[in-house]
């Protein structure tokens, strides 16, 4: 890999990583203060549950930022509207990658510190693979479009977090819990299953460009996305089973004539 960053990149990269860490810290504190004043259920949580509640606050914020920026760069802007896509990049994609590295670092430190309360080994693997792929793209300037497509899958995170919030708040019987579960199922299907099918199809038709990536990057793009895709399919199956379980529980009272 020919790594020779320009002067502005030497400032942008560490600054954006630091911005990601600061973002997580600030949103964590804001989540804590707002939740304590606005949600009665928050004060009844255990200390560990409060930590996870606040942690999910900044993971939701990062997911929204990452999804919006990724969608803008890949779909709306003209950065990747060209037949040559492997070497295409922008200062915004660099900045987004740096912020995401800052987020994953912060979240990874918290997961390790409270292990396994905030997530098990699958989260360590997911975060490790994500940071590895993002760092390679950031330092090499290669395959930014593909990394942004993978980063867009974070769009499902707000639904995952809302499901957890409603569950710990004792709102599993609320209609919002069901609607959010349906949104999570279809959102996951679109962003983490169908999008990956498109991802691999796009790579196949542009494989002549993919082969021009430096050796480590080439083999990484052939292995890391498939590994993430397998994890997404595994979680999708769990989401599907959970949705069926929730819908079946709500259907029973209706069949017994006990619906409101």
Backbone torsions as a table, in degrees:
resi	resn	phi	psi	omega
1	UNK	NA	125.6	179.0
2	UNK	-85.5	96.2	-175.1
3	UNK	-102.9	104.6	-179.9
4	UNK	-143.0	75.9	-175.1
5	UNK	-65.7	144.0	176.0
6	UNK	-71.7	168.2	-176.4
7	UNK	-60.0	-41.8	-179.2
8	UNK	-67.9	-30.0	178.6
9	UNK	-71.2	-32.1	178.2
10	UNK	-65.1	-22.7	176.7
11	UNK	-93.0	-43.8	-175.4
12	UNK	-63.8	-44.1	-174.9
13	UNK	-62.5	-57.3	179.5
14	UNK	-65.2	-32.8	179.5
15	UNK	-65.1	-40.0	-179.2
16	UNK	-72.4	-35.2	175.5
17	UNK	-63.9	-45.1	177.4
18	UNK	-62.0	-39.5	178.1
19	UNK	-61.7	-38.2	178.0
20	UNK	-64.5	-41.4	178.9
21	UNK	-67.2	-44.3	178.5
22	UNK	-63.1	-41.8	178.3
23	UNK	-56.4	-46.8	179.9
24	UNK	-62.4	-42.8	-178.7
25	UNK	-64.6	-45.7	-178.2
26	UNK	-65.6	-46.2	-178.8
27	UNK	-66.1	-34.5	176.4
28	UNK	-59.1	-47.6	-179.0
29	UNK	-67.4	-40.0	178.8
30	UNK	-64.3	-43.4	178.6
31	UNK	-59.0	-42.4	179.9
32	UNK	-61.7	-47.2	-177.5
33	UNK	-69.7	-45.4	-178.9
34	UNK	-65.4	-43.5	-178.2
35	UNK	-64.5	-38.7	-179.5
36	UNK	-64.4	-31.8	-178.2
37	UNK	-90.6	-27.2	-170.5
38	UNK	-109.3	-18.4	-176.4
39	UNK	-124.7	114.1	-178.9
40	UNK	-62.7	-35.2	-178.2
41	UNK	-62.6	-27.6	-176.6
42	UNK	-61.5	-44.2	-176.8
43	UNK	-67.9	-19.8	-180.0
44	UNK	-89.4	-3.9	-179.1
45	UNK	-77.0	156.4	173.0
46	UNK	-70.7	165.9	-179.2
47	UNK	-59.0	-40.0	-179.1
48	UNK	-69.0	-38.9	178.1
49	UNK	-65.3	-35.4	177.5
50	UNK	-65.5	-39.1	177.0
51	UNK	-61.3	-45.4	179.9
52	UNK	-66.5	-38.2	177.0
53	UNK	-57.2	-48.4	-178.8
54	UNK	-68.8	-37.8	178.3
55	UNK	-61.0	-41.6	179.2
56	UNK	-69.5	-21.1	175.2
57	UNK	-63.2	-49.3	-179.0
58	UNK	-77.8	-23.6	175.1
59	UNK	-69.5	-35.0	176.3
60	UNK	-66.3	-43.3	-179.0
61	UNK	-63.0	-46.5	178.9
62	UNK	-61.8	-40.8	-179.3
63	UNK	-60.5	-42.8	179.6
64	UNK	-65.0	-44.2	179.0
65	UNK	-63.2	-47.3	-178.4
66	UNK	-62.3	-41.6	-178.9
67	UNK	-66.3	-43.9	-178.9
68	UNK	-64.9	-48.4	-178.5
69	UNK	-65.1	-42.8	179.8
70	UNK	-63.0	-44.6	179.3
71	UNK	-62.5	-42.6	180.0
72	UNK	-61.7	-48.4	-175.7
73	UNK	-67.0	-41.9	-174.3
74	UNK	-81.4	-38.1	-171.6
75	UNK	-102.8	-44.0	-171.1
76	UNK	-91.5	-48.5	-176.5
77	UNK	-71.6	171.9	-179.7
78	UNK	-100.0	12.7	-176.8
79	UNK	-59.4	-43.4	-176.0
80	UNK	-111.6	17.0	177.6
81	UNK	-86.4	63.7	-177.3
82	UNK	-154.2	159.3	177.5
83	UNK	-71.8	-24.9	178.2
84	UNK	-96.5	108.8	-173.8
85	UNK	-118.2	-22.9	-174.3
86	UNK	-64.1	-37.5	-176.8
87	UNK	-96.0	5.0	-178.1
88	UNK	-83.0	138.7	178.9
89	UNK	-160.0	173.4	175.5
90	UNK	-149.9	167.7	178.4
91	UNK	-63.7	-29.6	-179.0
92	UNK	-71.0	-38.6	176.9
93	UNK	-67.0	-39.4	174.8
94	UNK	-58.8	-47.3	-178.5
95	UNK	-63.7	-42.5	-179.8
96	UNK	-64.2	-40.3	178.2
97	UNK	-63.6	-41.2	178.8
98	UNK	-63.1	-44.4	178.3
99	UNK	-61.7	-41.6	-179.9
100	UNK	-66.1	-38.6	175.8
101	UNK	-61.8	-42.3	176.7
102	UNK	-60.1	-41.3	178.0
103	UNK	-64.6	-51.3	-177.1
104	UNK	-62.6	-36.8	176.8
105	UNK	-62.0	-47.6	-179.5
106	UNK	-61.8	-46.6	-179.1
107	UNK	-65.9	-38.4	-179.9
108	UNK	-65.1	-41.1	177.9
109	UNK	-61.5	-43.3	179.6
110	UNK	-66.6	-39.8	179.0
111	UNK	-62.4	-44.2	179.8
112	UNK	-67.6	-38.9	-177.5
113	UNK	-65.4	-40.3	-177.0
114	UNK	-104.6	12.6	-174.0
115	UNK	-51.1	134.2	0.9
116	UNK	-102.5	24.5	-173.4
117	UNK	-63.1	-33.7	-178.3
118	UNK	-96.7	-0.2	-179.6
119	UNK	153.7	148.5	-178.1
120	UNK	-92.2	-158.0	-175.7
121	UNK	-63.7	-29.1	-179.2
122	UNK	-65.8	-30.9	177.2
123	UNK	-71.9	-38.1	176.4
124	UNK	-62.3	-42.5	178.9
125	UNK	-65.1	-45.1	-179.7
126	UNK	-60.3	-49.0	-178.2
127	UNK	-66.8	-38.5	179.4
128	UNK	-63.9	-46.8	178.8
129	UNK	-64.6	-39.4	-179.3
130	UNK	-63.6	-47.7	-179.8
131	UNK	-64.7	-39.2	179.2
132	UNK	-60.6	-48.8	-178.3
133	UNK	-65.8	-42.6	-179.2
134	UNK	-65.5	-42.6	179.7
135	UNK	-62.4	-41.9	178.3
136	UNK	-61.0	-44.4	-179.3
137	UNK	-66.3	-40.9	-178.2
138	UNK	-65.5	-47.1	-175.9
139	UNK	-73.6	-31.7	-177.0
140	UNK	-92.6	-25.3	-175.4
141	UNK	77.0	13.2	-177.3
142	UNK	-104.8	149.8	170.4
143	UNK	56.7	34.9	179.2
144	UNK	-61.2	-37.0	-178.8
145	UNK	-60.6	-43.5	-178.4
146	UNK	-67.3	-39.1	179.1
147	UNK	-68.2	-37.1	176.6
148	UNK	-64.7	-37.6	177.3
149	UNK	-62.6	-42.0	177.3
150	UNK	-67.6	-39.2	-179.8
151	UNK	-65.2	-29.3	178.7
152	UNK	-63.1	-22.8	179.8
153	UNK	-63.1	-15.3	176.1
154	UNK	-63.7	-11.4	179.1
155	UNK	-59.6	-20.6	179.4
156	UNK	-82.3	-15.6	-175.2
157	UNK	-59.1	-42.9	178.2
158	UNK	-56.5	-36.2	178.3
159	UNK	-68.7	-40.0	178.0
160	UNK	-62.6	-44.9	-178.0
161	UNK	-69.0	-39.2	178.2
162	UNK	-63.5	-38.5	176.9
163	UNK	-58.6	-44.4	-179.8
164	UNK	-66.5	-43.2	179.0
165	UNK	-58.1	-46.5	-178.7
166	UNK	-65.7	-36.0	-178.7
167	UNK	-67.1	-48.0	-178.6
168	UNK	-72.5	-20.0	177.6
169	UNK	-86.8	1.8	178.3
170	UNK	73.8	30.6	-176.7
171	UNK	-111.8	29.4	-178.0
172	UNK	-68.0	-20.7	179.1
173	UNK	-89.4	-5.6	-178.9
174	UNK	-74.0	146.9	179.5
175	UNK	-58.6	-32.6	-179.2
176	UNK	-60.7	-34.5	178.8
177	UNK	-62.2	-41.9	179.4
178	UNK	-68.9	-47.1	-179.2
179	UNK	-62.3	-39.7	178.2
180	UNK	-65.9	-37.2	177.9
181	UNK	-63.4	-40.7	177.0
182	UNK	-65.9	-41.7	178.2
183	UNK	-63.6	-38.9	177.8
184	UNK	-63.3	-44.0	-179.4
185	UNK	-61.0	-52.1	-177.1
186	UNK	-72.1	-34.0	176.7
187	UNK	-65.6	-42.3	178.5
188	UNK	-65.5	-41.2	178.0
189	UNK	-58.8	-42.9	-177.9
190	UNK	-74.8	-49.0	-170.3
191	UNK	-86.2	-24.8	-174.5
192	UNK	-120.3	-4.3	175.9
193	UNK	-119.1	-62.5	-178.7
194	UNK	-64.0	-40.9	179.8
195	UNK	-62.2	-37.1	178.6
196	UNK	-69.3	-33.5	175.3
197	UNK	-62.5	-44.2	176.7
198	UNK	-62.8	-41.6	179.5
199	UNK	-54.8	-52.3	-177.9
200	UNK	-68.8	-34.6	177.1
201	UNK	-65.4	-43.6	178.3
202	UNK	-61.8	-43.3	177.9
203	UNK	-60.4	-40.1	-178.6
204	UNK	-62.0	-44.0	-177.9
205	UNK	-78.6	-11.6	177.3
206	UNK	-119.8	28.3	-174.1
207	UNK	-66.3	-24.6	176.9
208	UNK	-62.9	-33.4	176.4
209	UNK	-79.5	-38.7	179.8
210	UNK	-58.3	-36.7	-178.6
211	UNK	-67.0	-16.1	-178.6
212	UNK	-83.0	-9.0	178.0
213	UNK	-66.9	148.3	177.8
214	UNK	-55.6	157.2	-167.7
215	UNK	-53.7	-50.6	-178.5
216	UNK	-62.3	-42.1	179.2
217	UNK	-65.3	-38.3	-179.6
218	UNK	-62.6	-50.3	-179.1
219	UNK	-70.8	-27.9	177.7
220	UNK	-68.3	-41.5	-178.9
221	UNK	-71.9	-17.9	175.7
222	UNK	-86.2	-14.8	-175.0
223	UNK	-117.5	-41.1	-175.3
224	UNK	-67.0	-52.0	178.4
225	UNK	-57.6	-42.2	175.7
226	UNK	-60.8	-36.9	177.9
227	UNK	-63.8	-43.3	177.1
228	UNK	-65.3	-36.7	179.5
229	UNK	-63.8	-40.5	177.9
230	UNK	-63.4	-42.4	177.7
231	UNK	-63.1	-39.9	178.7
232	UNK	-63.9	-39.5	178.1
233	UNK	-66.2	-38.7	177.5
234	UNK	-62.7	-46.5	179.3
235	UNK	-68.6	-33.4	178.4
236	UNK	-62.7	-40.1	177.9
237	UNK	-63.2	-39.6	178.2
238	UNK	-67.5	-39.0	177.5
239	UNK	-64.1	-42.7	179.6
240	UNK	-61.1	-45.7	179.3
241	UNK	-65.5	-39.3	178.4
242	UNK	-64.9	-39.4	178.9
243	UNK	-65.0	-43.7	178.5
244	UNK	-61.6	-39.7	179.6
245	UNK	-64.4	-43.2	-179.9
246	UNK	-66.0	-44.8	-179.4
247	UNK	-65.6	-36.6	-179.9
248	UNK	-67.9	-35.8	178.4
249	UNK	-66.6	-36.3	-179.7
250	UNK	-78.6	-22.6	-178.4
251	UNK	-77.3	-30.9	-176.8
252	UNK	-61.0	-47.5	177.8
253	UNK	-60.4	-35.0	179.9
254	UNK	-66.2	-41.0	-179.8
255	UNK	-67.6	-27.8	179.8
256	UNK	-89.4	4.3	179.1
257	UNK	73.6	25.2	-176.8
258	UNK	-110.6	12.1	-179.6
259	UNK	-70.5	149.1	178.4
260	UNK	-67.4	NA	NA
